[in-house]
Amino acid sequence: MKFLAVIALLALCWLFGLAAFASRVASSTPAFEPPTADAIVALTGASSIRIEAAVQLLEEGKGRRLLISGVNPQARRSEVKYVARGVGRIWDCCVDLGFRAETTRGNAVETARWVDYHHYHSLIVVTADYHIPRAILELKSTMPGVDLYPYPVVTDTVNARHWWSHWGDTRRITVEYCKYLAILTRELARSAYHHLTPAPAAKPAPGASS
């Protein structure tokens, strides 16, 4: 009986967490106007709305440069420009395309290399509303010293405000919540390991007497 009670309690906590996660996603849009940062990154997905929003932020001067991470390797720059509705000199001078990322973790690694190359210290992150919690966790993990400003956008792939009313939306939010929990658990375990692992003893300076 105690085992069943524990299972029931865990299931209840999971359901409560799912509802809180969905509520957080639904209330994240429309996004607040982000502060001006060094640069902007857009994480690609099924919808082009993320890229369009990031290009608009770049045109408004919210960042000096834009990385579009996770572009299909078969896509040409002109095709991405057409999808993004990017026009004028700002596209040719200030937009970089990343073709290596296939997952959110890949987005984070690709973005971290780009940020390190340009020596940026702050970044506006543009992605779908349901994706922003997990994306920020992954980016923080790879770039702990960079200030991140989330800019979630509503896409036509998921209705986060009425996610329970359609099976496809329910499934997407639930899967995203489980992925978020997995990364959160990983980061908490990593933090606990670093706190519990004693720092290596300092080596004595050469020539120092014992």
C-alpha positions, 0 to 999 in steps of 0.5 A, a space after each residue: 500500500 505504501 508503494 502504491 501511495 508513493 506512486 500515486 503521489 509521484 503521479 500527482 506531482 508530475 501532473 501538477 508540474 505538467 499543468 504548471 509548465 503549460 501555464 508558464 508556456 501560455 503566459 510567456 507570450 506575447 514576449 516582453 521587449 528584450 533589452 539590447 544585447 550583443 547578438 541574437 540567435 534563432 533556433 529553427 523549427 517547423 515554423 518560419 515564425 521564429 526566424 522572422 521574429 529574429 530578423 525583425 529584432 535585428 532590424 530594430 537594432 536589438 543585437 549586432 548580429 544574428 545566428 540562425 541555428 539548425 538550418 537544413 544543410 540542403 538549404 541555400 542562403 537565398 532560400 533561408 532569406 526568402 523564408 525569413 523575409 530578410 531584405 537589404 544590407 542587414 541580411 548580407 552583413 549581419 546574418 550567419 547560418 548554422 547547419 550542424 545542429 539537429 537537436 536542441 543540444 546541438 543548437 546550444 553547442 553551435 551557438 556557444 561556438 559562435 558566441 565564443 568566436 565573436 566574444 559576445 556576452 549577452 544574447 537574445 534567444 528566439 524560439 517557440 513558446 513551448 520550446 523556450 524553457 528547455 532551450 534556455 536550460 541547454 544554452 545556460 549549460 553550454 554558456 554559463 557566463 553569457 546573459 540570456 534574454 528569452 524571446 518566445 514566439 507563438 507558432 502555428 504548430 502548437 496551441 499552448 493556451 488550449 493544449 488539453 483540447 487537441 491530442 496533438 497539442 497535448 502530446 507536444 506539450 507533454 513530450 516537451 515537459 518530459 524533455 525539460 524535466 530530463 535536462 533539469 534533472 541532469 543539470 541538478 545532478 551535475 551541480 550536486 556532483 560539483 558541490 560534493 566532489 572535493 577540489 583537487 589539492 593544490 600542487 606545491 610550487 616548484 622548489 618549495 620546501 616540504 
